[in-house]
Amino acid sequence: MNAESPSILSALHQLKSIALEGLRFTQNPYDIERYNRLLEVTASGYAEMLAIDSAQMLEQLRSQIGIVTPKLGADAAVPNELGQILLLNRSDGRGWGLPGGWVDVHESPAQAAVREVWEEAGLRVEPVAYSAISCKGPQTGILYHQVNIATLMKPVPAGIAVTLSHEHTDYRWIGELPQDIKLHAGHDVQIRKIFAFLGSGAAGLAAE
C-alpha cells in the first residue's frame, strides 16, 4: 500500500457503513439496488488495496448488513512496584503490546482486561481506573473501526513470575515507550497515554 492508502481505506470504510446500514433499513427496491452496487464497488476497492479476492470480500461484507458500530477492545496497564508496565510479544508476529483482547458480551472493559491478563500472563490483578482510550481503523490495515479502553491495575511485585500463554513468546517490563521493538498496531498511542496518565497523578474513572 502507498502513502495514500490510509485515506483511501478510510473512505472505503465509510462507504461500506453507508451501504450496510442502507441495506438494513431501506424498503425501496431502487435504493436496494443502489446500496448493493455501492457495496460491490466497496468490495472491489478493498480487494484492490489489500490484494484479496473481490468475491470473497463482497460475501464477507454482505454478512455484516446492519448497524455498523466500533468493535470494543480492552487493554491492561499492569504496573510493577518500580513503575514499569508489562508488555507481551505476540506469537503471530504482529509485535509487542499490552495484555488485552475483545470485550465479551456482559463484560465491562475492566472485567475483560482482568481476564486477559490472567489468560495471557497468568497474573491475578485488580482494576483501579480507566487510564486511556484510543481508536484505530482502516489506517492500521484492519477493515473495522476499533475502540480500545485501557484499565490501570494495582501494582504487582517487582520480579513476579509471568506465565505466558500460547498467544505470546516473551515479555518485558518498560518504564517508557520502547524504541527498539516492533509494537502492535495502535499500542504506541495507548502506551503514551498510559504513561501520561501515570505521570499526571489523576485519579481517573473508577474501573468496575
C-alpha positions as YAML, in Angstrom:
chain: A
units: angstrom
residues:
- id: 1
  name: MET
  ca: [0.00, 0.00, 0.00]
- id: 2
  name: ASN
  ca: [1.22, 3.50, -0.77]
- id: 3
  name: ALA
  ca: [1.20, 6.67, 1.30]
- id: 4
  name: GLU
  ca: [-2.38, 7.45, 0.23]
- id: 5
  name: SER
  ca: [-3.70, 4.06, 1.37]
- id: 6
  name: PRO
  ca: [-4.90, 5.13, 4.84]
- id: 7
  name: SER
  ca: [-7.18, 7.85, 3.47]
- id: 8
  name: ILE
  ca: [-8.49, 5.57, 0.71]
- id: 9
  name: LEU
  ca: [-9.19, 2.80, 3.20]
- id: 10
  name: SER
  ca: [-10.95, 5.27, 5.47]
- id: 11
  name: ALA
  ca: [-13.17, 6.35, 2.57]
- id: 12
  name: LEU
  ca: [-13.95, 2.71, 1.73]
- id: 13
  name: HIS
  ca: [-14.81, 2.07, 5.36]
- id: 14
  name: GLN
  ca: [-17.31, 4.94, 5.34]
- id: 15
  name: LEU
  ca: [-18.84, 3.75, 2.06]
- id: 16
  name: LYS
  ca: [-19.16, 0.25, 3.49]
- id: 17
  name: SER
  ca: [-21.01, 1.62, 6.53]
- id: 18
  name: ILE
  ca: [-23.41, 3.63, 4.35]
- id: 19
  name: ALA
  ca: [-24.17, 0.61, 2.17]
- id: 20
  name: LEU
  ca: [-24.62, -1.87, 5.04]
- id: 21
  name: GLU
  ca: [-26.89, 0.40, 7.06]
- id: 22
  name: GLY
  ca: [-28.83, 1.38, 3.94]
- id: 23
  name: LEU
  ca: [-29.49, -2.28, 3.10]
- id: 24
  name: ARG
  ca: [-30.63, -2.86, 6.67]
- id: 25
  name: PHE
  ca: [-33.33, -0.19, 6.64]
- id: 26
  name: THR
  ca: [-34.47, 0.65, 3.10]
- id: 27
  name: GLN
  ca: [-37.57, -0.92, 1.59]
- id: 28
  name: ASN
  ca: [-37.29, 0.88, -1.74]
- id: 29
  name: PRO
  ca: [-36.22, -1.58, -4.47]
- id: 30
  name: TYR
  ca: [-34.29, 1.14, -6.34]
- id: 31
  name: ASP
  ca: [-32.37, 2.08, -3.20]
- id: 32
  name: ILE
  ca: [-31.65, -1.59, -2.50]
- id: 33
  name: GLU
  ca: [-30.13, -1.84, -5.98]
- id: 34
  name: ARG
  ca: [-28.05, 1.32, -5.38]
- id: 35
  name: TYR
  ca: [-26.78, 0.16, -1.98]
- id: 36
  name: ASN
  ca: [-25.90, -3.25, -3.39]
- id: 37
  name: ARG
  ca: [-23.94, -1.58, -6.15]
- id: 38
  name: LEU
  ca: [-22.19, 0.63, -3.62]
- id: 39
  name: LEU
  ca: [-21.27, -2.46, -1.62]
- id: 40
  name: GLU
  ca: [-19.86, -4.13, -4.77]
- id: 41
  name: VAL
  ca: [-17.73, -1.07, -5.54]
- id: 42
  name: THR
  ca: [-16.51, -1.00, -1.94]
- id: 43
  name: ALA
  ca: [-15.61, -4.70, -2.04]
- id: 44
  name: SER
  ca: [-13.67, -4.16, -5.26]
- id: 45
  name: GLY
  ca: [-11.82, -1.27, -3.69]
- id: 46
  name: TYR
  ca: [-10.88, -3.31, -0.62]
- id: 47
  name: ALA
  ca: [-9.79, -6.20, -2.83]
- id: 48
  name: GLU
  ca: [-7.51, -3.99, -4.91]
- id: 49
  name: MET
  ca: [-6.00, -2.21, -1.90]
- id: 50
  name: LEU
  ca: [-5.42, -5.35, 0.15]
- id: 51
  name: ALA
  ca: [-4.72, -7.88, -2.64]
- id: 52
  name: ILE
  ca: [-7.64, -10.16, -1.75]
- id: 53
  name: ASP
  ca: [-10.41, -11.79, -3.79]
- id: 54
  name: SER
  ca: [-13.24, -9.36, -4.50]
- id: 55
  name: ALA
  ca: [-15.97, -12.04, -4.48]
- id: 56
  name: GLN
  ca: [-14.89, -13.28, -1.05]
- id: 57
  name: MET
  ca: [-14.68, -9.70, 0.17]
- id: 58
  name: LEU
  ca: [-18.22, -8.99, -1.06]
- id: 59
  name: GLU
  ca: [-19.51, -12.14, 0.67]
- id: 60
  name: GLN
  ca: [-17.85, -11.06, 3.90]
- id: 61
  name: LEU
  ca: [-19.39, -7.58, 3.68]
- id: 62
  name: ARG
  ca: [-22.87, -8.93, 2.95]
- id: 63
  name: SER
  ca: [-22.71, -10.98, 6.15]
- id: 64
  name: GLN
  ca: [-22.38, -7.70, 8.09]
- id: 65
  name: ILE
  ca: [-25.57, -5.97, 6.90]
- id: 66
  name: GLY
  ca: [-26.95, -3.86, 9.73]
- id: 67
  name: ILE
  ca: [-25.82, -1.08, 12.05]
- id: 68
  name: VAL
  ca: [-22.06, -0.62, 11.80]
- id: 69
  name: THR
  ca: [-20.54, 0.19, 15.19]
- id: 70
  name: PRO
  ca: [-16.97, 0.04, 16.51]
- id: 71
  name: LYS
  ca: [-15.58, -3.15, 17.99]
- id: 72
  name: LEU
  ca: [-14.59, -2.75, 21.64]
- id: 73
  name: GLY
  ca: [-11.19, -3.90, 22.85]
- id: 74
  name: ALA
  ca: [-9.77, -3.97, 26.38]
- id: 75
  name: ASP
  ca: [-6.12, -3.30, 27.19]
- id: 76
  name: ALA
  ca: [-4.48, -3.77, 30.58]
- id: 77
  name: ALA
  ca: [-1.84, -1.48, 32.07]
- id: 78
  name: VAL
  ca: [-0.18, -3.73, 34.64]
- id: 79
  name: PRO
  ca: [2.45, -1.80, 36.63]
- id: 80
  name: ASN
  ca: [5.01, -3.26, 38.99]
- id: 81
  name: GLU
  ca: [6.33, -1.62, 42.16]
- id: 82
  name: LEU
  ca: [9.08, 0.06, 40.12]
- id: 83
  name: GLY
  ca: [6.55, 1.94, 37.99]
- id: 84
  name: GLN
  ca: [7.13, -0.21, 34.90]
- id: 85
  name: ILE
  ca: [4.29, -1.72, 32.87]
- id: 86
  name: LEU
  ca: [4.03, -5.15, 31.32]
- id: 87
  name: LEU
  ca: [4.41, -5.75, 27.58]
- id: 88
  name: LEU
  ca: [3.90, -9.06, 25.78]
- id: 89
  name: ASN
  ca: [5.32, -10.20, 22.43]
- id: 90
  name: ARG
  ca: [2.62, -11.74, 20.23]
- id: 91
  name: SER
  ca: [3.31, -15.18, 18.76]
- id: 92
  name: ASP
  ca: [1.61, -14.24, 15.48]
- id: 93
  name: GLY
  ca: [4.47, -11.85, 14.62]
- id: 94
  name: ARG
  ca: [2.35, -8.71, 14.97]
- id: 95
  name: GLY
  ca: [4.56, -7.15, 17.59]
- id: 96
  name: TRP
  ca: [4.65, -6.25, 21.26]
- id: 97
  name: GLY
  ca: [1.70, -4.85, 23.13]
- id: 98
  name: LEU
  ca: [-0.27, -4.58, 26.32]
- id: 99
  name: PRO
  ca: [-2.22, -7.59, 27.52]
- id: 100
  name: GLY
  ca: [-5.68, -7.34, 26.07]
- id: 101
  name: GLY
  ca: [-8.38, -8.57, 23.74]
- id: 102
  name: TRP
  ca: [-12.03, -8.18, 22.79]
- id: 103
  name: VAL
  ca: [-14.66, -7.36, 25.38]
- id: 104
  name: ASP
  ca: [-17.14, -10.23, 25.65]
- id: 105
  name: VAL
  ca: [-20.90, -9.78, 25.94]
- id: 106
  name: HIS
  ca: [-21.90, -8.94, 29.55]
- id: 107
  name: GLU
  ca: [-18.32, -7.86, 30.41]
- id: 108
  name: SER
  ca: [-17.13, -4.37, 31.27]
- id: 109
  name: PRO
  ca: [-13.81, -3.25, 29.73]
- id: 110
  name: ALA
  ca: [-12.19, -3.62, 33.17]
- id: 111
  name: GLN
  ca: [-13.51, -7.16, 33.60]
- id: 112
  name: ALA
  ca: [-12.23, -8.08, 30.14]
- id: 113
  name: ALA
  ca: [-8.81, -6.59, 30.90]
- id: 114
  name: VAL
  ca: [-8.53, -8.56, 34.17]
- id: 115
  name: ARG
  ca: [-9.49, -11.76, 32.33]
- id: 116
  name: GLU
  ca: [-7.00, -11.15, 29.54]
- id: 117
  name: VAL
  ca: [-4.12, -10.58, 32.00]
- id: 118
  name: TRP
  ca: [-4.89, -13.92, 33.63]
- id: 119
  name: GLU
  ca: [-5.22, -15.74, 30.30]
- id: 120
  name: GLU
  ca: [-2.16, -14.19, 28.66]
- id: 121
  name: ALA
  ca: [0.25, -13.64, 31.58]
- id: 122
  name: GLY
  ca: [-1.02, -15.85, 34.41]
- id: 123
  name: LEU
  ca: [-1.38, -12.88, 36.78]
- id: 124
  name: ARG
  ca: [-4.29, -12.14, 39.08]
- id: 125
  name: VAL
  ca: [-4.77, -8.37, 39.03]
- id: 126
  name: GLU
  ca: [-7.19, -5.84, 40.46]
- id: 127
  name: PRO
  ca: [-8.51, -2.91, 38.39]
- id: 128
  name: VAL
  ca: [-8.09, 0.64, 39.65]
- id: 129
  name: ALA
  ca: [-9.14, 3.10, 36.95]
- id: 130
  name: TYR
  ca: [-9.68, 3.56, 33.24]
- id: 131
  name: SER
  ca: [-6.45, 5.20, 32.12]
- id: 132
  name: ALA
  ca: [-6.56, 5.62, 28.33]
- id: 133
  name: ILE
  ca: [-8.76, 5.29, 25.29]
- id: 134
  name: SER
  ca: [-7.68, 5.09, 21.66]
- id: 135
  name: CYS
  ca: [-9.19, 4.38, 18.26]
- id: 136
  name: LYS
  ca: [-7.85, 2.60, 15.22]
- id: 137
  name: GLY
  ca: [-9.31, 1.59, 11.93]
- id: 138
  name: PRO
  ca: [-8.50, 1.09, 8.25]
- id: 139
  name: GLN
  ca: [-5.30, 3.10, 8.59]
- id: 140
  name: THR
  ca: [-3.81, 0.18, 10.54]
- id: 141
  name: GLY
  ca: [-4.76, -2.38, 7.91]
- id: 142
  name: ILE
  ca: [-7.97, -3.62, 9.53]
- id: 143
  name: LEU
  ca: [-11.43, -3.31, 8.00]
- id: 144
  name: TYR
  ca: [-13.33, -2.14, 11.06]
- id: 145
  name: HIS
  ca: [-13.31, 0.75, 13.47]
- id: 146
  name: GLN
  ca: [-11.93, -0.33, 16.83]
- id: 147
  name: VAL
  ca: [-12.06, 1.46, 20.19]
- id: 148
  name: ASN
  ca: [-9.67, 0.28, 22.90]
- id: 149
  name: ILE
  ca: [-10.04, 1.17, 26.58]
- id: 150
  name: ALA
  ca: [-7.05, 0.64, 28.88]
- id: 151
  name: THR
  ca: [-7.56, -0.28, 32.53]
- id: 152
  name: LEU
  ca: [-4.86, 0.52, 35.08]
- id: 153
  name: MET
  ca: [-4.31, -2.29, 37.58]
- id: 154
  name: LYS
  ca: [-2.94, -2.19, 41.10]
- id: 155
  name: PRO
  ca: [0.87, -2.61, 41.12]
- id: 156
  name: VAL
  ca: [2.24, -6.15, 41.31]
- id: 157
  name: PRO
  ca: [5.54, -7.07, 43.00]
- id: 158
  name: ALA
  ca: [8.72, -6.47, 41.01]
- id: 159
  name: GLY
  ca: [10.04, -9.80, 39.78]
- id: 160
  name: ILE
  ca: [6.67, -11.52, 39.90]
- id: 161
  name: ALA
  ca: [6.51, -14.68, 37.77]
- id: 162
  name: VAL
  ca: [4.78, -14.22, 34.42]
- id: 163
  name: THR
  ca: [3.33, -17.34, 32.79]
- id: 164
  name: LEU
  ca: [2.80, -16.80, 29.07]
- id: 165
  name: SER
  ca: [0.05, -18.44, 27.08]
- id: 166
  name: HIS
  ca: [0.43, -19.82, 23.55]
- id: 167
  name: GLU
  ca: [-0.50, -16.36, 22.26]
- id: 168
  name: HIS
  ca: [2.82, -14.83, 23.32]
- id: 169
  name: THR
  ca: [6.51, -15.71, 23.19]
- id: 170
  name: ASP
  ca: [8.16, -13.20, 25.53]
- id: 171
  name: TYR
  ca: [7.53, -10.37, 27.97]
- id: 172
  name: ARG
  ca: [9.28, -7.33, 29.35]
- id: 173
  name: TRP
  ca: [8.68, -4.51, 31.81]
- id: 174
  name: ILE
  ca: [9.04, -0.99, 30.42]
- id: 175
  name: GLY
  ca: [9.43, 2.42, 32.04]
- id: 176
  name: GLU
  ca: [8.90, 4.37, 28.83]
- id: 177
  name: LEU
  ca: [7.79, 3.84, 25.25]
- id: 178
  name: PRO
  ca: [10.35, 1.41, 23.75]
- id: 179
  name: GLN
  ca: [12.12, 2.34, 20.52]
- id: 180
  name: ASP
  ca: [13.94, -0.94, 19.86]
- id: 181
  name: ILE
  ca: [10.96, -3.25, 19.24]
- id: 182
  name: LYS
  ca: [8.02, -3.51, 16.88]
- id: 183
  name: LEU
  ca: [4.78, -2.56, 18.63]
- id: 184
  name: HIS
  ca: [1.38, -3.98, 17.80]
- id: 185
  name: ALA
  ca: [-0.81, -1.60, 15.78]
- id: 186
  name: GLY
  ca: [-2.10, 1.27, 17.89]
- id: 187
  name: HIS
  ca: [-0.28, 0.30, 21.07]
- id: 188
  name: ASP
  ca: [2.30, 3.08, 20.78]
- id: 189
  name: VAL
  ca: [-0.55, 5.59, 21.18]
- id: 190
  name: GLN
  ca: [-2.11, 3.67, 24.06]
- id: 191
  name: ILE
  ca: [1.22, 3.28, 25.91]
- id: 192
  name: ARG
  ca: [1.98, 7.01, 25.59]
- id: 193
  name: LYS
  ca: [-1.43, 7.84, 27.04]
- id: 194
  name: ILE
  ca: [-0.95, 5.40, 29.92]
- id: 195
  name: PHE
  ca: [2.42, 6.87, 30.91]
- id: 196
  name: ALA
  ca: [0.94, 10.38, 30.65]
- id: 197
  name: PHE
  ca: [-1.89, 9.30, 32.93]
- id: 198
  name: LEU
  ca: [0.54, 7.77, 35.44]
- id: 199
  name: GLY
  ca: [2.61, 10.95, 35.44]
- id: 200
  name: SER
  ca: [-0.39, 13.22, 35.89]
- id: 201
  name: GLY
  ca: [-1.42, 11.95, 39.29]
- id: 202
  name: ALA
  ca: [-5.04, 11.94, 38.16]
- id: 203
  name: ALA
  ca: [-7.44, 9.56, 39.86]
- id: 204
  name: GLY
  ca: [-9.19, 8.59, 36.65]
- id: 205
  name: LEU
  ca: [-12.61, 6.98, 36.29]
- id: 206
  name: ALA
  ca: [-13.13, 4.06, 38.65]
- id: 207
  name: ALA
  ca: [-12.89, 0.74, 36.79]
- id: 208
  name: GLU
  ca: [-15.53, -1.84, 37.65]
...
